[in-house]
Amino acid sequence: MSPVARRGIMKVLKVIVEKHPDGYVAYPLGLKGVVVAEGDTYEKALAEVKSAIQFHIETFGNDAFENDDIMETFVAEVDIRV
């Protein structure tokens, strides 16, 4: 078990939840690597990503976290020619 999990430190992470026609996709901000989960409902996707985050932290310990906390998160639109 990693030092983070052993000490029981609580850390708040921001999680993005996207609604798609066939369900929800959730992923955290502030972690190194890729952590993604899905669910049929918002609640299920959030529960699944929480479990995936916990596994990621137990696997990588303090190295799982980005160096700086994310203070604010914005959603913006950009025009892209396709």
mmCIF file of the N, C-alpha and C atoms, coordinates in Angstrom:
data_MODEL
# 
_entry.id   MODEL 
# 
loop_
_atom_site.group_PDB 
_atom_site.id 
_atom_site.type_symbol 
_atom_site.label_atom_id 
_atom_site.label_alt_id 
_atom_site.label_comp_id 
_atom_site.label_asym_id 
_atom_site.label_entity_id 
_atom_site.label_seq_id 
_atom_site.pdbx_PDB_ins_code 
_atom_site.Cartn_x 
_atom_site.Cartn_y 
_atom_site.Cartn_z 
_atom_site.occupancy 
_atom_site.B_iso_or_equiv 
_atom_site.pdbx_formal_charge 
_atom_site.auth_seq_id 
_atom_site.auth_comp_id 
_atom_site.auth_asym_id 
_atom_site.auth_atom_id 
_atom_site.pdbx_PDB_model_num 
ATOM 1   N N  . MET A 1 1  ? 0.844   -1.176 0.000   1.00 0.00 ? 1  MET A N  1 
ATOM 2   C CA . MET A 1 1  ? 0.000   0.000  0.000   1.00 0.00 ? 1  MET A CA 1 
ATOM 3   C C  . MET A 1 1  ? 0.890   1.240  0.000   1.00 0.00 ? 1  MET A C  1 
ATOM 4   N N  . SER A 1 2  ? 0.504   2.246  -0.754  1.00 0.00 ? 2  SER A N  1 
ATOM 5   C CA . SER A 1 2  ? 1.323   3.453  -0.880  1.00 0.00 ? 2  SER A CA 1 
ATOM 6   C C  . SER A 1 2  ? 1.276   4.289  0.394   1.00 0.00 ? 2  SER A C  1 
ATOM 7   N N  . PRO A 1 3  ? 2.257   5.175  0.583   1.00 0.00 ? 3  PRO A N  1 
ATOM 8   C CA . PRO A 1 3  ? 2.242   6.058  1.752   1.00 0.00 ? 3  PRO A CA 1 
ATOM 9   C C  . PRO A 1 3  ? 0.989   6.923  1.815   1.00 0.00 ? 3  PRO A C  1 
ATOM 10  N N  . VAL A 1 4  ? 0.481   7.355  0.666   1.00 0.00 ? 4  VAL A N  1 
ATOM 11  C CA . VAL A 1 4  ? -0.731  8.181  0.652   1.00 0.00 ? 4  VAL A CA 1 
ATOM 12  C C  . VAL A 1 4  ? -1.908  7.395  1.203   1.00 0.00 ? 4  VAL A C  1 
ATOM 13  N N  . ALA A 1 5  ? -2.107  6.169  0.708   1.00 0.00 ? 5  ALA A N  1 
ATOM 14  C CA . ALA A 1 5  ? -3.226  5.347  1.158   1.00 0.00 ? 5  ALA A CA 1 
ATOM 15  C C  . ALA A 1 5  ? -3.062  4.943  2.617   1.00 0.00 ? 5  ALA A C  1 
ATOM 16  N N  . ARG A 1 6  ? -1.836  4.676  3.040   1.00 0.00 ? 6  ARG A N  1 
ATOM 17  C CA . ARG A 1 6  ? -1.579  4.241  4.406   1.00 0.00 ? 6  ARG A CA 1 
ATOM 18  C C  . ARG A 1 6  ? -1.926  5.332  5.418   1.00 0.00 ? 6  ARG A C  1 
ATOM 19  N N  . ARG A 1 7  ? -1.594  6.578  5.095   1.00 0.00 ? 7  ARG A N  1 
ATOM 20  C CA . ARG A 1 7  ? -1.854  7.684  6.013   1.00 0.00 ? 7  ARG A CA 1 
ATOM 21  C C  . ARG A 1 7  ? -3.314  8.091  6.026   1.00 0.00 ? 7  ARG A C  1 
ATOM 22  N N  . GLY A 1 8  ? -4.046  7.760  5.003   1.00 0.00 ? 8  GLY A N  1 
ATOM 23  C CA . GLY A 1 8  ? -5.447  8.123  4.953   1.00 0.00 ? 8  GLY A CA 1 
ATOM 24  C C  . GLY A 1 8  ? -5.682  9.601  4.683   1.00 0.00 ? 8  GLY A C  1 
ATOM 25  N N  . ILE A 1 9  ? -4.771  10.251 3.978   1.00 0.00 ? 9  ILE A N  1 
ATOM 26  C CA . ILE A 1 9  ? -4.917  11.664 3.653   1.00 0.00 ? 9  ILE A CA 1 
ATOM 27  C C  . ILE A 1 9  ? -6.073  11.833 2.670   1.00 0.00 ? 9  ILE A C  1 
ATOM 28  N N  . MET A 1 10 ? -6.937  12.804 2.942   1.00 0.00 ? 10 MET A N  1 
ATOM 29  C CA . MET A 1 10 ? -8.034  13.101 2.022   1.00 0.00 ? 10 MET A CA 1 
ATOM 30  C C  . MET A 1 10 ? -7.588  14.199 1.070   1.00 0.00 ? 10 MET A C  1 
ATOM 31  N N  . LYS A 1 11 ? -7.839  14.008 -0.199  1.00 0.00 ? 11 LYS A N  1 
ATOM 32  C CA . LYS A 1 11 ? -7.506  15.003 -1.216  1.00 0.00 ? 11 LYS A CA 1 
ATOM 33  C C  . LYS A 1 11 ? -8.718  15.152 -2.116  1.00 0.00 ? 11 LYS A C  1 
ATOM 34  N N  . VAL A 1 12 ? -9.071  16.362 -2.436  1.00 0.00 ? 12 VAL A N  1 
ATOM 35  C CA . VAL A 1 12 ? -10.206 16.623 -3.314  1.00 0.00 ? 12 VAL A CA 1 
ATOM 36  C C  . VAL A 1 12 ? -9.687  16.795 -4.736  1.00 0.00 ? 12 VAL A C  1 
ATOM 37  N N  . LEU A 1 13 ? -10.242 16.028 -5.655  1.00 0.00 ? 13 LEU A N  1 
ATOM 38  C CA . LEU A 1 13 ? -9.889  16.135 -7.069  1.00 0.00 ? 13 LEU A CA 1 
ATOM 39  C C  . LEU A 1 13 ? -11.107 16.608 -7.850  1.00 0.00 ? 13 LEU A C  1 
ATOM 40  N N  . LYS A 1 14 ? -10.876 17.377 -8.873  1.00 0.00 ? 14 LYS A N  1 
ATOM 41  C CA . LYS A 1 14 ? -11.953 17.764 -9.776  1.00 0.00 ? 14 LYS A CA 1 
ATOM 42  C C  . LYS A 1 14 ? -12.140 16.635 -10.786 1.00 0.00 ? 14 LYS A C  1 
ATOM 43  N N  . VAL A 1 15 ? -13.399 16.301 -11.063 1.00 0.00 ? 15 VAL A N  1 
ATOM 44  C CA . VAL A 1 15 ? -13.725 15.235 -12.007 1.00 0.00 ? 15 VAL A CA 1 
ATOM 45  C C  . VAL A 1 15 ? -14.642 15.809 -13.081 1.00 0.00 ? 15 VAL A C  1 
ATOM 46  N N  . ILE A 1 16 ? -14.318 15.567 -14.325 1.00 0.00 ? 16 ILE A N  1 
ATOM 47  C CA . ILE A 1 16 ? -15.158 15.951 -15.454 1.00 0.00 ? 16 ILE A CA 1 
ATOM 48  C C  . ILE A 1 16 ? -16.083 14.778 -15.755 1.00 0.00 ? 16 ILE A C  1 
ATOM 49  N N  . VAL A 1 17 ? -17.375 15.057 -15.886 1.00 0.00 ? 17 VAL A N  1 
ATOM 50  C CA . VAL A 1 17 ? -18.345 14.025 -16.262 1.00 0.00 ? 17 VAL A CA 1 
ATOM 51  C C  . VAL A 1 17 ? -19.033 14.498 -17.540 1.00 0.00 ? 17 VAL A C  1 
ATOM 52  N N  . GLU A 1 18 ? -18.913 13.694 -18.582 1.00 0.00 ? 18 GLU A N  1 
ATOM 53  C CA . GLU A 1 18 ? -19.518 14.016 -19.871 1.00 0.00 ? 18 GLU A CA 1 
ATOM 54  C C  . GLU A 1 18 ? -20.734 13.124 -20.098 1.00 0.00 ? 18 GLU A C  1 
ATOM 55  N N  . LYS A 1 19 ? -21.823 13.732 -20.565 1.00 0.00 ? 19 LYS A N  1 
ATOM 56  C CA . LYS A 1 19 ? -23.018 12.957 -20.904 1.00 0.00 ? 19 LYS A CA 1 
ATOM 57  C C  . LYS A 1 19 ? -22.977 12.640 -22.394 1.00 0.00 ? 19 LYS A C  1 
ATOM 58  N N  . HIS A 1 20 ? -23.096 11.355 -22.707 1.00 0.00 ? 20 HIS A N  1 
ATOM 59  C CA . HIS A 1 20 ? -23.114 10.883 -24.086 1.00 0.00 ? 20 HIS A CA 1 
ATOM 60  C C  . HIS A 1 20 ? -24.448 10.179 -24.330 1.00 0.00 ? 20 HIS A C  1 
ATOM 61  N N  . PRO A 1 21 ? -24.826 9.950  -25.591 1.00 0.00 ? 21 PRO A N  1 
ATOM 62  C CA . PRO A 1 21 ? -26.102 9.281  -25.872 1.00 0.00 ? 21 PRO A CA 1 
ATOM 63  C C  . PRO A 1 21 ? -26.239 7.909  -25.201 1.00 0.00 ? 21 PRO A C  1 
ATOM 64  N N  . ASP A 1 22 ? -25.118 7.207  -25.020 1.00 0.00 ? 22 ASP A N  1 
ATOM 65  C CA . ASP A 1 22 ? -25.188 5.856  -24.455 1.00 0.00 ? 22 ASP A CA 1 
ATOM 66  C C  . ASP A 1 22 ? -24.691 5.777  -23.012 1.00 0.00 ? 22 ASP A C  1 
ATOM 67  N N  . GLY A 1 23 ? -24.545 6.913  -22.332 1.00 0.00 ? 23 GLY A N  1 
ATOM 68  C CA . GLY A 1 23 ? -24.123 6.879  -20.931 1.00 0.00 ? 23 GLY A CA 1 
ATOM 69  C C  . GLY A 1 23 ? -23.241 8.059  -20.578 1.00 0.00 ? 23 GLY A C  1 
ATOM 70  N N  . TYR A 1 24 ? -22.464 7.898  -19.530 1.00 0.00 ? 24 TYR A N  1 
ATOM 71  C CA . TYR A 1 24 ? -21.619 8.968  -19.006 1.00 0.00 ? 24 TYR A CA 1 
ATOM 72  C C  . TYR A 1 24 ? -20.162 8.512  -18.959 1.00 0.00 ? 24 TYR A C  1 
ATOM 73  N N  . VAL A 1 25 ? -19.255 9.444  -19.193 1.00 0.00 ? 25 VAL A N  1 
ATOM 74  C CA . VAL A 1 25 ? -17.822 9.197  -19.099 1.00 0.00 ? 25 VAL A CA 1 
ATOM 75  C C  . VAL A 1 25 ? -17.262 10.192 -18.094 1.00 0.00 ? 25 VAL A C  1 
ATOM 76  N N  . ALA A 1 26 ? -16.407 9.714  -17.189 1.00 0.00 ? 26 ALA A N  1 
ATOM 77  C CA . ALA A 1 26 ? -15.836 10.577 -16.155 1.00 0.00 ? 26 ALA A CA 1 
ATOM 78  C C  . ALA A 1 26 ? -14.326 10.410 -16.109 1.00 0.00 ? 26 ALA A C  1 
ATOM 79  N N  . TYR A 1 27 ? -13.628 11.524 -15.865 1.00 0.00 ? 27 TYR A N  1 
ATOM 80  C CA . TYR A 1 27 ? -12.173 11.469 -15.714 1.00 0.00 ? 27 TYR A CA 1 
ATOM 81  C C  . TYR A 1 27 ? -11.726 12.604 -14.799 1.00 0.00 ? 27 TYR A C  1 
ATOM 82  N N  . PRO A 1 28 ? -10.703 12.336 -13.991 1.00 0.00 ? 28 PRO A N  1 
ATOM 83  C CA . PRO A 1 28 ? -10.221 13.341 -13.042 1.00 0.00 ? 28 PRO A CA 1 
ATOM 84  C C  . PRO A 1 28 ? -9.191  14.275 -13.665 1.00 0.00 ? 28 PRO A C  1 
ATOM 85  N N  . LEU A 1 29 ? -9.077  15.445 -13.073 1.00 0.00 ? 29 LEU A N  1 
ATOM 86  C CA . LEU A 1 29 ? -8.007  16.382 -13.390 1.00 0.00 ? 29 LEU A CA 1 
ATOM 87  C C  . LEU A 1 29 ? -6.994  16.309 -12.259 1.00 0.00 ? 29 LEU A C  1 
ATOM 88  N N  . GLY A 1 30 ? -5.744  16.552 -12.578 1.00 0.00 ? 30 GLY A N  1 
ATOM 89  C CA . GLY A 1 30 ? -4.731  16.607 -11.530 1.00 0.00 ? 30 GLY A CA 1 
ATOM 90  C C  . GLY A 1 30 ? -3.982  15.320 -11.267 1.00 0.00 ? 30 GLY A C  1 
ATOM 91  N N  . LEU A 1 31 ? -4.232  14.291 -12.086 1.00 0.00 ? 31 LEU A N  1 
ATOM 92  C CA . LEU A 1 31 ? -3.480  13.046 -11.958 1.00 0.00 ? 31 LEU A CA 1 
ATOM 93  C C  . LEU A 1 31 ? -2.612  12.855 -13.189 1.00 0.00 ? 31 LEU A C  1 
ATOM 94  N N  . LYS A 1 32 ? -1.451  12.278 -13.001 1.00 0.00 ? 32 LYS A N  1 
ATOM 95  C CA . LYS A 1 32 ? -0.603  11.904 -14.132 1.00 0.00 ? 32 LYS A CA 1 
ATOM 96  C C  . LYS A 1 32 ? -1.153  10.608 -14.712 1.00 0.00 ? 32 LYS A C  1 
ATOM 97  N N  . GLY A 1 33 ? -1.064  10.465 -16.006 1.00 0.00 ? 33 GLY A N  1 
ATOM 98  C CA . GLY A 1 33 ? -1.563  9.254  -16.636 1.00 0.00 ? 33 GLY A CA 1 
ATOM 99  C C  . GLY A 1 33 ? -3.023  9.402  -17.026 1.00 0.00 ? 33 GLY A C  1 
ATOM 100 N N  . VAL A 1 34 ? -3.614  8.306  -17.435 1.00 0.00 ? 34 VAL A N  1 
ATOM 101 C CA . VAL A 1 34 ? -4.992  8.316  -17.905 1.00 0.00 ? 34 VAL A CA 1 
ATOM 102 C C  . VAL A 1 34 ? -5.856  7.491  -16.963 1.00 0.00 ? 34 VAL A C  1 
ATOM 103 N N  . VAL A 1 35 ? -6.890  8.120  -16.423 1.00 0.00 ? 35 VAL A N  1 
ATOM 104 C CA . VAL A 1 35 ? -7.872  7.441  -15.579 1.00 0.00 ? 35 VAL A CA 1 
ATOM 105 C C  . VAL A 1 35 ? -9.241  7.827  -16.129 1.00 0.00 ? 35 VAL A C  1 
ATOM 106 N N  . VAL A 1 36 ? -9.993  6.853  -16.616 1.00 0.00 ? 36 VAL A N  1 
ATOM 107 C CA . VAL A 1 36 ? -11.298 7.109  -17.219 1.00 0.00 ? 36 VAL A CA 1 
ATOM 108 C C  . VAL A 1 36 ? -12.261 6.031  -16.750 1.00 0.00 ? 36 VAL A C  1 
ATOM 109 N N  . ALA A 1 37 ? -13.517 6.418  -16.555 1.00 0.00 ? 37 ALA A N  1 
ATOM 110 C CA . ALA A 1 37 ? -14.546 5.442  -16.189 1.00 0.00 ? 37 ALA A CA 1 
ATOM 111 C C  . ALA A 1 37 ? -15.836 5.810  -16.908 1.00 0.00 ? 37 ALA A C  1 
ATOM 112 N N  . GLU A 1 38 ? -16.734 4.854  -16.977 1.00 0.00 ? 38 GLU A N  1 
ATOM 113 C CA . GLU A 1 38 ? -18.023 5.105  -17.615 1.00 0.00 ? 38 GLU A CA 1 
ATOM 114 C C  . GLU A 1 38 ? -19.132 4.462  -16.808 1.00 0.00 ? 38 GLU A C  1 
ATOM 115 N N  . GLY A 1 39 ? -20.353 4.903  -17.079 1.00 0.00 ? 39 GLY A N  1 
ATOM 116 C CA . GLY A 1 39 ? -21.505 4.324  -16.406 1.00 0.00 ? 39 GLY A CA 1 
ATOM 117 C C  . GLY A 1 39 ? -22.779 4.697  -17.130 1.00 0.00 ? 39 GLY A C  1 
ATOM 118 N N  . ASP A 1 40 ? -23.827 3.935  -16.876 1.00 0.00 ? 40 ASP A N  1 
ATOM 119 C CA . ASP A 1 40 ? -25.126 4.213  -17.483 1.00 0.00 ? 40 ASP A CA 1 
ATOM 120 C C  . ASP A 1 40 ? -25.756 5.470  -16.903 1.00 0.00 ? 40 ASP A C  1 
ATOM 121 N N  . THR A 1 41 ? -25.375 5.818  -15.666 1.00 0.00 ? 41 THR A N  1 
ATOM 122 C CA . THR A 1 41 ? -25.902 7.008  -15.006 1.00 0.00 ? 41 THR A CA 1 
ATOM 123 C C  . THR A 1 41 ? -24.740 7.888  -14.546 1.00 0.00 ? 41 THR A C  1 
ATOM 124 N N  . TYR A 1 42 ? -25.054 9.129  -14.232 1.00 0.00 ? 42 TYR A N  1 
ATOM 125 C CA . TYR A 1 42 ? -24.063 10.066 -13.696 1.00 0.00 ? 42 TYR A CA 1 
ATOM 126 C C  . TYR A 1 42 ? -23.445 9.492  -12.432 1.00 0.00 ? 42 TYR A C  1 
ATOM 127 N N  . GLU A 1 43 ? -24.300 8.988  -11.540 1.00 0.00 ? 43 GLU A N  1 
ATOM 128 C CA . GLU A 1 43 ? -23.844 8.453  -10.261 1.00 0.00 ? 43 GLU A CA 1 
ATOM 129 C C  . GLU A 1 43 ? -22.933 7.248  -10.446 1.00 0.00 ? 43 GLU A C  1 
ATOM 130 N N  . LYS A 1 44 ? -23.281 6.368  -11.378 1.00 0.00 ? 44 LYS A N  1 
ATOM 131 C CA . LYS A 1 44 ? -22.470 5.175  -11.633 1.00 0.00 ? 44 LYS A CA 1 
ATOM 132 C C  . LYS A 1 44 ? -21.104 5.561  -12.203 1.00 0.00 ? 44 LYS A C  1 
ATOM 133 N N  . ALA A 1 45 ? -21.080 6.504  -13.129 1.00 0.00 ? 45 ALA A N  1 
ATOM 134 C CA . ALA A 1 45 ? -19.805 6.954  -13.698 1.00 0.00 ? 45 ALA A CA 1 
ATOM 135 C C  . ALA A 1 45 ? -18.932 7.582  -12.620 1.00 0.00 ? 45 ALA A C  1 
ATOM 136 N N  . LEU A 1 46 ? -19.530 8.370  -11.739 1.00 0.00 ? 46 LEU A N  1 
ATOM 137 C CA . LEU A 1 46 ? -18.776 9.002  -10.659 1.00 0.00 ? 46 LEU A CA 1 
ATOM 138 C C  . LEU A 1 46 ? -18.231 7.955  -9.692  1.00 0.00 ? 46 LEU A C  1 
ATOM 139 N N  . ALA A 1 47 ? -19.036 6.962  -9.351  1.00 0.00 ? 47 ALA A N  1 
ATOM 140 C CA . ALA A 1 47 ? -18.582 5.890  -8.455  1.00 0.00 ? 47 ALA A CA 1 
ATOM 141 C C  . ALA A 1 47 ? -17.453 5.090  -9.101  1.00 0.00 ? 47 ALA A C  1 
ATOM 142 N N  . GLU A 1 48 ? -17.573 4.815  -10.388 1.00 0.00 ? 48 GLU A N  1 
ATOM 143 C CA . GLU A 1 48 ? -16.547 4.049  -11.099 1.00 0.00 ? 48 GLU A CA 1 
ATOM 144 C C  . GLU A 1 48 ? -15.237 4.822  -11.207 1.00 0.00 ? 48 GLU A C  1 
ATOM 145 N N  . VAL A 1 49 ? -15.315 6.129  -11.472 1.00 0.00 ? 49 VAL A N  1 
ATOM 146 C CA . VAL A 1 49 ? -14.080 6.904  -11.587 1.00 0.00 ? 49 VAL A CA 1 
ATOM 147 C C  . VAL A 1 49 ? -13.433 7.064  -10.215 1.00 0.00 ? 49 VAL A C  1 
ATOM 148 N N  . LYS A 1 50 ? -14.225 7.155  -9.168  1.00 0.00 ? 50 LYS A N  1 
ATOM 149 C CA . LYS A 1 50 ? -13.659 7.227  -7.814  1.00 0.00 ? 50 LYS A CA 1 
ATOM 150 C C  . LYS A 1 50 ? -12.871 5.949  -7.518  1.00 0.00 ? 50 LYS A C  1 
ATOM 151 N N  . SER A 1 51 ? -13.422 4.812  -7.888  1.00 0.00 ? 51 SER A N  1 
ATOM 152 C CA . SER A 1 51 ? -12.734 3.537  -7.698  1.00 0.00 ? 51 SER A CA 1 
ATOM 153 C C  . SER A 1 51 ? -11.448 3.480  -8.531  1.00 0.00 ? 51 SER A C  1 
ATOM 154 N N  . ALA A 1 52 ? -11.522 3.951  -9.772  1.00 0.00 ? 52 ALA A N  1 
ATOM 155 C CA . ALA A 1 52 ? -10.343 3.956  -10.646 1.00 0.00 ? 52 ALA A CA 1 
ATOM 156 C C  . ALA A 1 52 ? -9.261  4.898  -10.116 1.00 0.00 ? 52 ALA A C  1 
ATOM 157 N N  . ILE A 1 53 ? -9.671  6.043  -9.578  1.00 0.00 ? 53 ILE A N  1 
ATOM 158 C CA . ILE A 1 53 ? -8.720  6.989  -8.984  1.00 0.00 ? 53 ILE A CA 1 
ATOM 159 C C  . ILE A 1 53 ? -8.026  6.340  -7.796  1.00 0.00 ? 53 ILE A C  1 
ATOM 160 N N  . GLN A 1 54 ? -8.805  5.689  -6.946  1.00 0.00 ? 54 GLN A N  1 
ATOM 161 C CA . GLN A 1 54 ? -8.236  5.038  -5.765  1.00 0.00 ? 54 GLN A CA 1 
ATOM 162 C C  . GLN A 1 54 ? -7.201  3.984  -6.171  1.00 0.00 ? 54 GLN A C  1 
ATOM 163 N N  . PHE A 1 55 ? -7.527  3.181  -7.168  1.00 0.00 ? 55 PHE A N  1 
ATOM 164 C CA . PHE A 1 55 ? -6.596  2.166  -7.659  1.00 0.00 ? 55 PHE A CA 1 
ATOM 165 C C  . PHE A 1 55 ? -5.323  2.817  -8.205  1.00 0.00 ? 55 PHE A C  1 
ATOM 166 N N  . HIS A 1 56 ? -5.486  3.888  -8.956  1.00 0.00 ? 56 HIS A N  1 
ATOM 167 C CA . HIS A 1 56 ? -4.345  4.609  -9.542  1.00 0.00 ? 56 HIS A CA 1 
ATOM 168 C C  . HIS A 1 56 ? -3.416  5.129  -8.443  1.00 0.00 ? 56 HIS A C  1 
ATOM 169 N N  . ILE A 1 57 ? -3.997  5.696  -7.398  1.00 0.00 ? 57 ILE A N  1 
ATOM 170 C CA . ILE A 1 57 ? -3.199  6.234  -6.287  1.00 0.00 ? 57 ILE A CA 1 
ATOM 171 C C  . ILE A 1 57 ? -2.532  5.107  -5.505  1.00 0.00 ? 57 ILE A C  1 
ATOM 172 N N  . GLU A 1 58 ? -3.247  4.007  -5.281  1.00 0.00 ? 58 GLU A N  1 
ATOM 173 C CA . GLU A 1 58 ? -2.652  2.870  -4.575  1.00 0.00 ? 58 GLU A CA 1 
ATOM 174 C C  . GLU A 1 58 ? -1.497  2.274  -5.383  1.00 0.00 ? 58 GLU A C  1 
ATOM 175 N N  . THR A 1 59 ? -1.595  2.330  -6.704  1.00 0.00 ? 59 THR A N  1 
ATOM 176 C CA . THR A 1 59 ? -0.553  1.784  -7.568  1.00 0.00 ? 59 THR A CA 1 
ATOM 177 C C  . THR A 1 59 ? 0.675   2.689  -7.643  1.00 0.00 ? 59 THR A C  1 
ATOM 178 N N  . PHE A 1 60 ? 0.453   3.993  -7.807  1.00 0.00 ? 60 PHE A N  1 
ATOM 179 C CA . PHE A 1 60 ? 1.563   4.920  -8.054  1.00 0.00 ? 60 PHE A CA 1 
ATOM 180 C C  . PHE A 1 60 ? 1.919   5.816  -6.870  1.00 0.00 ? 60 PHE A C  1 
ATOM 181 N N  . GLY A 1 61 ? 1.137   5.794  -5.812  1.00 0.00 ? 61 GLY A N  1 
ATOM 182 C CA . GLY A 1 61 ? 1.429   6.608  -4.629  1.00 0.00 ? 61 GLY A CA 1 
ATOM 183 C C  . GLY A 1 61 ? 1.447   8.091  -4.952  1.00 0.00 ? 61 GLY A C  1 
ATOM 184 N N  . ASN A 1 62 ? 2.347   8.828  -4.315  1.00 0.00 ? 62 ASN A N  1 
ATOM 185 C CA . ASN A 1 62 ? 2.436   10.276 -4.514  1.00 0.00 ? 62 ASN A CA 1 
ATOM 186 C C  . ASN A 1 62 ? 2.801   10.649 -5.945  1.00 0.00 ? 62 ASN A C  1 
ATOM 187 N N  . ASP A 1 63 ? 3.415   9.727  -6.681  1.00 0.00 ? 63 ASP A N  1 
ATOM 188 C CA . ASP A 1 63 ? 3.769   9.998  -8.075  1.00 0.00 ? 63 ASP A CA 1 
ATOM 189 C C  . ASP A 1 63 ? 2.540   10.103 -8.976  1.00 0.00 ? 63 ASP A C  1 
ATOM 190 N N  . ALA A 1 64 ? 1.377   9.701  -8.490  1.00 0.00 ? 64 ALA A N  1 
ATOM 191 C CA . ALA A 1 64 ? 0.154   9.771  -9.282  1.00 0.00 ? 64 ALA A CA 1 
ATOM 192 C C  . ALA A 1 64 ? -0.324  11.205 -9.477  1.00 0.00 ? 64 ALA A C  1 
ATOM 193 N N  . PHE A 1 65 ? 0.073   12.100 -8.580  1.00 0.00 ? 65 PHE A N  1 
ATOM 194 C CA . PHE A 1 65 ? -0.447  13.464 -8.596  1.00 0.00 ? 65 PHE A CA 1 
ATOM 195 C C  . PHE A 1 65 ? 0.417   14.406 -9.420  1.00 0.00 ? 65 PHE A C  1 
ATOM 196 N N  . GLU A 1 66 ? -0.250  15.336 -10.111 1.00 0.00 ? 66 GLU A N  1 
ATOM 197 C CA . GLU A 1 66 ? 0.462   16.438 -10.754 1.00 0.00 ? 66 GLU A CA 1 
ATOM 198 C C  . GLU A 1 66 ? 1.099   17.273 -9.654  1.00 0.00 ? 66 GLU A C  1 
ATOM 199 N N  . ASN A 1 67 ? 2.092   18.053 -9.982  1.00 0.00 ? 67 ASN A N  1 
ATOM 200 C CA . ASN A 1 67 ? 2.805   18.844 -8.984  1.00 0.00 ? 67 ASN A CA 1 
ATOM 201 C C  . ASN A 1 67 ? 1.976   19.969 -8.389  1.00 0.00 ? 67 ASN A C  1 
ATOM 202 N N  . ASP A 1 68 ? 1.105   20.579 -9.176  1.00 0.00 ? 68 ASP A N  1 
ATOM 203 C CA . ASP A 1 68 ? 0.309   21.708 -8.706  1.00 0.00 ? 68 ASP A CA 1 
ATOM 204 C C  . ASP A 1 68 ? -1.165  21.341 -8.682  1.00 0.00 ? 68 ASP A C  1 
ATOM 205 N N  . ASP A 1 69 ? -1.873  21.816 -7.653  1.00 0.00 ? 69 ASP A N  1 
ATOM 206 C CA . ASP A 1 69 ? -3.318  21.637 -7.598  1.00 0.00 ? 69 ASP A CA 1 
ATOM 207 C C  . ASP A 1 69 ? -3.981  22.501 -8.667  1.00 0.00 ? 69 ASP A C  1 
ATOM 208 N N  . ILE A 1 70 ? -5.090  22.027 -9.186  1.00 0.00 ? 70 ILE A N  1 
ATOM 209 C CA . ILE A 1 70 ? -5.851  22.794 -10.168 1.00 0.00 ? 70 ILE A CA 1 
ATOM 210 C C  . ILE A 1 70 ? -6.799  23.696 -9.396  1.00 0.00 ? 70 ILE A C  1 
ATOM 211 N N  . MET A 1 71 ? -6.607  24.990 -9.512  1.00 0.00 ? 71 MET A N  1 
ATOM 212 C CA . MET A 1 71 ? -7.392  25.953 -8.747  1.00 0.00 ? 71 MET A CA 1 
ATOM 213 C C  . MET A 1 71 ? -8.784  26.138 -9.346  1.00 0.00 ? 71 MET A C  1 
ATOM 214 N N  . GLU A 1 72 ? -8.838  26.324 -10.667 1.00 0.00 ? 72 GLU A N  1 
ATOM 215 C CA . GLU A 1 72 ? -10.105 26.538 -11.349 1.00 0.00 ? 72 GLU A CA 1 
ATOM 216 C C  . GLU A 1 72 ? -10.116 25.721 -12.634 1.00 0.00 ? 72 GLU A C  1 
ATOM 217 N N  . THR A 1 73 ? -11.312 25.354 -13.052 1.00 0.00 ? 73 THR A N  1 
ATOM 218 C CA . THR A 1 73 ? -11.478 24.608 -14.289 1.00 0.00 ? 73 THR A CA 1 
ATOM 219 C C  . THR A 1 73 ? -12.491 25.344 -15.153 1.00 0.00 ? 73 THR A C  1 
ATOM 220 N N  . PHE A 1 74 ? -12.206 25.458 -16.428 1.00 0.00 ? 74 PHE A N  1 
ATOM 221 C CA . PHE A 1 74 ? -13.097 26.148 -17.347 1.00 0.00 ? 74 PHE A CA 1 
ATOM 222 C C  . PHE A 1 74 ? -13.431 25.228 -18.507 1.00 0.00 ? 74 PHE A C  1 
ATOM 223 N N  . VAL A 1 75 ? -14.622 25.376 -19.034 1.00 0.00 ? 75 VAL A N  1 
ATOM 224 C CA . VAL A 1 75 ? -15.007 24.691 -20.262 1.00 0.00 ? 75 VAL A CA 1 
ATOM 225 C C  . VAL A 1 75 ? -15.169 25.782 -21.311 1.00 0.00 ? 75 VAL A C  1 
ATOM 226 N N  . ALA A 1 76 ? -14.476 25.641 -22.415 1.00 0.00 ? 76 ALA A N  1 
ATOM 227 C CA . ALA A 1 76 ? -14.519 26.646 -23.470 1.00 0.00 ? 76 ALA A CA 1 
ATOM 228 C C  . ALA A 1 76 ? -14.779 25.966 -24.804 1.00 0.00 ? 76 ALA A C  1 
ATOM 229 N N  . GLU A 1 77 ? -15.275 26.735 -25.748 1.00 0.00 ? 77 GLU A N  1 
ATOM 230 C CA . GLU A 1 77 ? -15.483 26.238 -27.098 1.00 0.00 ? 77 GLU A CA 1 
ATOM 231 C C  . GLU A 1 77 ? -14.500 26.920 -28.035 1.00 0.00 ? 77 GLU A C  1 
ATOM 232 N N  . VAL A 1 78 ? -13.976 26.167 -28.983 1.00 0.00 ? 78 VAL A N  1 
ATOM 233 C CA . VAL A 1 78 ? -13.099 26.724 -30.009 1.00 0.00 ? 78 VAL A CA 1 
ATOM 234 C C  . VAL A 1 78 ? -13.596 26.258 -31.372 1.00 0.00 ? 78 VAL A C  1 
ATOM 235 N N  . ASP A 1 79 ? -13.427 27.094 -32.370 1.00 0.00 ? 79 ASP A N  1 
ATOM 236 C CA . ASP A 1 79 ? -13.801 26.731 -33.736 1.00 0.00 ? 79 ASP A CA 1 
ATOM 237 C C  . ASP A 1 79 ? -12.637 26.006 -34.391 1.00 0.00 ? 79 ASP A C  1 
ATOM 238 N N  . ILE A 1 80 ? -12.910 24.832 -34.931 1.00 0.00 ? 80 ILE A N  1 
ATOM 239 C CA . ILE A 1 80 ? -11.905 24.018 -35.604 1.00 0.00 ? 80 ILE A CA 1 
ATOM 240 C C  . ILE A 1 80 ? -12.416 23.683 -37.000 1.00 0.00 ? 80 ILE A C  1 
ATOM 241 N N  . ARG A 1 81 ? -11.596 23.925 -38.001 1.00 0.00 ? 81 ARG A N  1 
ATOM 242 C CA . ARG A 1 81 ? -11.981 23.568 -39.367 1.00 0.00 ? 81 ARG A CA 1 
ATOM 243 C C  . ARG A 1 81 ? -11.757 22.067 -39.558 1.00 0.00 ? 81 ARG A C  1 
ATOM 244 N N  . VAL A 1 82 ? -12.801 21.366 -40.015 1.00 0.00 ? 82 VAL A N  1 
ATOM 245 C CA . VAL A 1 82 ? -12.684 19.921 -40.255 1.00 0.00 ? 82 VAL A CA 1 
ATOM 246 C C  . VAL A 1 82 ? -13.058 19.593 -41.685 1.00 0.00 ? 82 VAL A C  1 
# 
